[in-house]
Amino acid sequence: MLKRLIFAALIAMGAYMSYTARSIDHDPGVLVEAIPNQKKMADATPFAHKGFRVTPLAEFNLDARILGTERYRLDRGAELSPIDLALGWGPMSDSAVISQLSISQSGRFYHWSAATLPIPAQAISSHSANMHMVPADSRIEKKLKRLRKGDVVNLTGYLIRADADDGWHWVSSLTREDSGNGACELVWVKELSVRTSTL
């Protein structure tokens, strides 16, 4: 009897996880018109967070469609940033474009490929990014971990630099025009809202 109950519980848990992890579909059309907004900060005061010295570099706000989520638990930055979001805006928030791309995340990078480009490669790279999320508190962390592919989110916070006592550091990109190593944003998330599902 106990084995049957455990088996039923495992099945129910698997069904729930599958349901909550499913992506959200949208009709074709641009969902996010605005580009990310940032404002450089002069002489921002560093602060301590989880054993790191965090320095805000720019105020940051964006609306974006989630192209993918990836959790990290074992790398050096996992304590600071437990989840990455691949985000798209402008043409990269349009299902007609995204449906023609293969998108994945691994090793703190976001990758895309296409048999035939739906829009120029430069437009893809300048309207999407992999961003390392640094939750300001446990409330934000829970919200981040409940996000799903297809959600349209608003994030408010800072682009930051993080330094450890042993000299290790992690620095955010400050432009959406770069690509490759060092091109990801490191985002201190103060506020998070979602318009396509309930958190």
GUMAR-133114 format. One record per residue (C-alpha): x, y, z; residue number from 1; chain; residue in one letter. Coordinates in steps of 0.25 Angstrom, whole numbers. Layout:
// residues N
NUPA  east north    up resi chain resn
NUPA     X     Y     Z  NUM     A    A
...
// end
This chain:
// residues 199
NUPA  east north    up resi chain resn
NUPA     0     0     0    1     A    M
NUPA    11     9     4    2     A    L
NUPA    18     7   -10    3     A    K
NUPA     6    10   -17    4     A    R
NUPA     4    23    -9    5     A    L
NUPA    19    27   -12    6     A    I
NUPA    17    23   -27    7     A    F
NUPA     4    32   -28    8     A    A
NUPA    11    43   -21    9     A    A
NUPA    23    43   -31   10     A    L
NUPA    13    42   -43   11     A    I
NUPA     6    54   -37   12     A    A
NUPA    19    62   -34   13     A    M
NUPA    24    59   -48   14     A    G
NUPA    11    64   -55   15     A    A
NUPA    11    77   -46   16     A    Y
NUPA    25    80   -50   17     A    M
NUPA    22    77   -65   18     A    S
NUPA    10    86   -64   19     A    Y
NUPA    17    98   -57   20     A    T
NUPA    29    97   -66   21     A    A
NUPA    22    97   -79   22     A    R
NUPA    24   109   -88   23     A    S
NUPA    14   120   -91   24     A    I
NUPA    10   121  -105   25     A    D
NUPA     7   135  -112   26     A    H
NUPA     1   138  -125   27     A    D
NUPA    10   145  -136   28     A    P
NUPA    14   159  -133   29     A    G
NUPA    24   167  -126   30     A    V
NUPA    20   167  -111   31     A    L
NUPA    31   177  -106   32     A    V
NUPA    33   189  -114   33     A    E
NUPA    43   196  -104   34     A    A
NUPA    58   194  -103   35     A    I
NUPA    64   192   -89   36     A    P
NUPA    67   205   -82   37     A    N
NUPA    79   208   -74   38     A    Q
NUPA    85   220   -67   39     A    K
NUPA   100   220   -63   40     A    K
NUPA   102   222   -48   41     A    M
NUPA   114   231   -43   42     A    A
NUPA   120   228   -30   43     A    D
NUPA   110   217   -26   44     A    A
NUPA   112   212   -12   45     A    T
NUPA   117   197   -12   46     A    P
NUPA   110   188    -2   47     A    F
NUPA   112   174     3   48     A    A
NUPA   103   162    -2   49     A    H
NUPA   105   147     1   50     A    K
NUPA   120   149     3   51     A    G
NUPA   122   158    -9   52     A    F
NUPA   124   173   -11   53     A    R
NUPA   114   177   -21   54     A    V
NUPA   116   191   -28   55     A    T
NUPA   104   196   -36   56     A    P
NUPA   109   201   -50   57     A    L
NUPA    96   206   -56   58     A    A
NUPA    81   207   -53   59     A    E
NUPA    74   196   -62   60     A    F
NUPA    60   194   -66   61     A    N
NUPA    54   185   -77   62     A    L
NUPA    42   178   -82   63     A    D
NUPA    45   165   -89   64     A    A
NUPA    39   152   -94   65     A    R
NUPA    46   140   -87   66     A    I
NUPA    53   131   -98   67     A    L
NUPA    58   121   -88   68     A    G
NUPA    62   119   -73   69     A    T
NUPA    74   112   -67   70     A    E
NUPA    77   109   -53   71     A    R
NUPA    91   108   -47   72     A    Y
NUPA    95   101   -34   73     A    R
NUPA   110    97   -35   74     A    L
NUPA   118   108   -42   75     A    D
NUPA   125   119   -35   76     A    R
NUPA   114   129   -37   77     A    G
NUPA   102   121   -34   78     A    A
NUPA   101   126   -19   79     A    E
NUPA   100   140   -25   80     A    L
NUPA    92   137   -38   81     A    S
NUPA    84   124   -37   82     A    P
NUPA    77   126   -50   83     A    I
NUPA    80   132   -64   84     A    D
NUPA    69   137   -73   85     A    L
NUPA    70   137   -88   86     A    A
NUPA    62   150   -92   87     A    L
NUPA    56   156  -105   88     A    G
NUPA    50   169  -109   89     A    W
NUPA    46   176  -122   90     A    G
NUPA    46   165  -133   91     A    P
NUPA    52   155  -123   92     A    M
NUPA    38   156  -115   93     A    S
NUPA    31   152  -128   94     A    D
NUPA    26   137  -129   95     A    S
NUPA    27   138  -144   96     A    A
NUPA    42   140  -142   97     A    V
NUPA    45   131  -130   98     A    I
NUPA    38   119  -136   99     A    S
NUPA    48   119  -147  100     A    Q
NUPA    60   118  -137  101     A    L
NUPA    66   107  -128  102     A    S
NUPA    69   113  -115  103     A    I
NUPA    77   107  -103  104     A    S
NUPA    85   111   -91  105     A    Q
NUPA    97   105   -84  106     A    S
NUPA   110   109   -77  107     A    G
NUPA   104   123   -75  108     A    R
NUPA   102   125   -89  109     A    F
NUPA    90   126   -99  110     A    Y
NUPA    91   120  -112  111     A    H
NUPA    82   121  -124  112     A    W
NUPA    82   115  -138  113     A    S
NUPA    73   114  -150  114     A    A
NUPA    73   107  -164  115     A    A
NUPA    69   120  -170  116     A    T
NUPA    70   133  -163  117     A    L
NUPA    56   140  -161  118     A    P
NUPA    63   153  -158  119     A    I
NUPA    77   158  -159  120     A    P
NUPA    87   151  -149  121     A    A
NUPA    91   165  -144  122     A    Q
NUPA    76   168  -141  123     A    A
NUPA    75   155  -133  124     A    I
NUPA    88   158  -125  125     A    S
NUPA    84   173  -122  126     A    S
NUPA    70   169  -118  127     A    H
NUPA    73   157  -109  128     A    S
NUPA    82   154   -98  129     A    A
NUPA    86   144   -87  130     A    N
NUPA    85   151   -74  131     A    M
NUPA    90   146   -60  132     A    H
NUPA    79   149   -50  133     A    M
NUPA    84   153   -36  134     A    V
NUPA    71   153   -27  135     A    P
NUPA    71   164   -16  136     A    A
NUPA    64   156    -6  137     A    D
NUPA    57   142    -5  138     A    S
NUPA    44   148   -10  139     A    R
NUPA    50   152   -23  140     A    I
NUPA    58   138   -24  141     A    E
NUPA    45   131   -23  142     A    K
NUPA    38   139   -34  143     A    K
NUPA    50   137   -43  144     A    L
NUPA    50   122   -41  145     A    K
NUPA    35   121   -44  146     A    R
NUPA    37   128   -58  147     A    L
NUPA    34   121   -70  148     A    R
NUPA    38   121   -85  149     A    K
NUPA    28   131   -92  150     A    G
NUPA    26   140   -80  151     A    D
NUPA    26   154   -82  152     A    V
NUPA    33   161   -71  153     A    V
NUPA    38   174   -65  154     A    N
NUPA    51   175   -58  155     A    L
NUPA    56   187   -50  156     A    T
NUPA    69   188   -43  157     A    G
NUPA    84   190   -46  158     A    Y
NUPA    95   185   -55  159     A    L
NUPA   106   181   -45  160     A    I
NUPA   120   177   -43  161     A    R
NUPA   122   166   -32  162     A    A
NUPA   136   164   -25  163     A    D
NUPA   140   153   -16  164     A    A
NUPA   151   154    -5  165     A    D
NUPA   160   144   -13  166     A    D
NUPA   160   153   -25  167     A    G
NUPA   149   146   -33  168     A    W
NUPA   140   156   -40  169     A    H
NUPA   128   157   -49  170     A    W
NUPA   125   169   -57  171     A    V
NUPA   112   172   -65  172     A    S
NUPA   112   176   -80  173     A    S
NUPA   107   190   -81  174     A    L
NUPA   103   189   -96  175     A    T
NUPA    93   181  -104  176     A    R
NUPA   102   181  -116  177     A    E
NUPA   113   171  -111  178     A    D
NUPA   113   156  -112  179     A    S
NUPA   122   145  -107  180     A    G
NUPA   129   144   -94  181     A    N
NUPA   127   156   -85  182     A    G
NUPA   114   160   -93  183     A    A
NUPA   104   156   -83  184     A    C
NUPA    97   165   -73  185     A    E
NUPA    99   163   -58  186     A    L
NUPA    86   168   -52  187     A    V
NUPA    82   172   -38  188     A    W
NUPA    67   170   -38  189     A    V
NUPA    60   179   -28  190     A    K
NUPA    46   177   -34  191     A    E
NUPA    40   167   -44  192     A    L
NUPA    26   166   -50  193     A    S
NUPA    20   157   -60  194     A    V
NUPA     8   160   -69  195     A    R
NUPA     6   146   -75  196     A    T
NUPA     4   137   -63  197     A    S
NUPA     2   139   -48  198     A    T
NUPA    14   139   -38  199     A    L
// end
